[in-house]
Amino acid sequence: MNYRFKKPSLKATGATLPLALPLILLSSTLSHNASAHGSMEVPESRIYNCFLNNPENPSDPACAAAKEVGGTQPFYDWNEVNLANADSRHRELIPDGQLCSAGRSKYAGIDLARSDWQATPISPKADGTFDFRFYAAAPHSTKDWVFYVTRQGYTGTEPLKWDDLVEFCRLGNIPVGSDKRYTLNCPFPQVTGKHVIYTTWQRNDSTEAFYVCTDVILGDGGSSPWADEGALNAQSDLAAGSTVTLRLFNSAGNDQESVSYTLTSDQAAAQWAFAFAQQVNSQSQYARIGLLDPDSGNINPVQSSTDNRIYTQADLDLSVQVDIDTPNSNTPPQAVISLSPDSLTGAGSVALSAANSSDADGDALTYSWSTSAGTLSNTSGVESTLQLAAPSAARTVTVTLAVSDGTATVTTSGTISQQPSGGNGGDYDYVYPDGIGNYVPGETVVLGSDGALYQCRPFPYGQWCNINSAYHYAPGTGANWEDAWIKQ
């Protein structure tokens, strides 16, 4: 497992940065401008952040999950999360749990209840306000802007509801700048930690309204010295011997630092994530993992597979990668046994084969044969032959095969149904031509197709009994049967 978190595109808060989009992405949005109108740029809205950070193959886990729900098109249409006939009836029209999508199924991915949506740390200006910047691809006359923030204690693990929100700012018809940006000066929200800011923009010249979810980290001082690199996504439990490594890269892509944690026992995802975070926090010069306390600035890990976040020193412009190496695991082999024949009368032999056995890892296999009766020609090869004497009564003979790849051993078994000689009312060893090749000169008796019994001629003529030629040596019917058989 190997994943890289993409950095938020804006680290300094309250700053005015030019919008720099790759030409290919700009061209993707031009066709939507006639009906699509905007989203929050400072701080980046949830959907706009996913658009800026590789919409076709998001490295951010939350954006990747949103793509699984709705595909990539919603990211390209980041500026049209709207309702045509809202007319300020936002609460009436948008159900709980669907606020970020404005109740539109197209944007359902950004409604996902996740604690790892990438959040931008923001702080108030000296006067206790903050300048939100809204990028309007198509500006409009405004009735009002309304800003809400989630209540203190909101975790993001449940779908966003209206009752989760508190209004903290309401503005009227703010003029748009020549760069198509609205600067929306609001009192800074009086909560701390990670929150969702929900914004409604109601047009005055139409019933249409627009909706924005923006993930932020709110503090009470200056800009945070830590840059949020995204969630530590502990996707699965790990076995003893696994190693988790945090790698830091500078702006040139060169390794800056590496911190590793090796599990000494099997651990659940939340356990190793916590232990790994502690290791990083005690050894790294430039990174911390955990939850950022906006009051103290401390970053403390928690027992969780999803809540811990990775932070790097903001002034170093680092990027991060988390590698997880697991010890080589072994897939047990498949043991397959073949018996031919799987039934016989009287004495005889059975060909045994393990040739269809296999190992998914490509390991070399060894074989071990055992049997409940008879004699094996080979107990450790792929092929073997089981020689069975005639039983005094009907019986089932079990053959067991054990296949090993050097680490795991798997056993299987097969059975052979064996009847005594004369089992059909006569004292014969085989019903001809069964058992050809195992006839004993001077002893073996077979039942011919004419219903008569024939004894294999004694040495030196008995060799003809084991020649499989119905035309020449079939007892009683072959042209030369008397060379091989004595009729009883």
Secondary structure, DSSP 8 states (H G I E B T S, - for coil): -EEEE---S--STT--------HHHHHHHGGGTTT--EEEEETT-HHHHHHHS-TTS--SHHHHHHHHHH-SHHHHTTT--EETT-TT-HHHHS-TT-TTTTT-GGGGGGG---S-S--EEE---TTSEEEEEEEESS---EEEEEEEEE-TT--SSS---GGGEEEEEEE------TTSEEEEEEE--S--EEEEEEEEEEESSSS-EEEEEEEEEE-SSS--SEEEEEE----S-B-TT-EEEEEEE-TTS-EEEEEEEE-SS-B-HHHHHHHHHHHHHHH-SSEEEEEE-TTT--EE--S-SSS-EEEEEGGG--EEEEEEE--------B---EEESSEEESSEEEEEE-TT-B-TT----EEEEEESSSEES-SSSSEEEEEE---SS-EEEEEEEEEE-SS-EEEEEEEEEEE-TTTTSS--SEETTTTTT---TTT-EEE-TTS-EEEE--TTTGGGGG---HHHHSTTTSTTGGGTEEE-
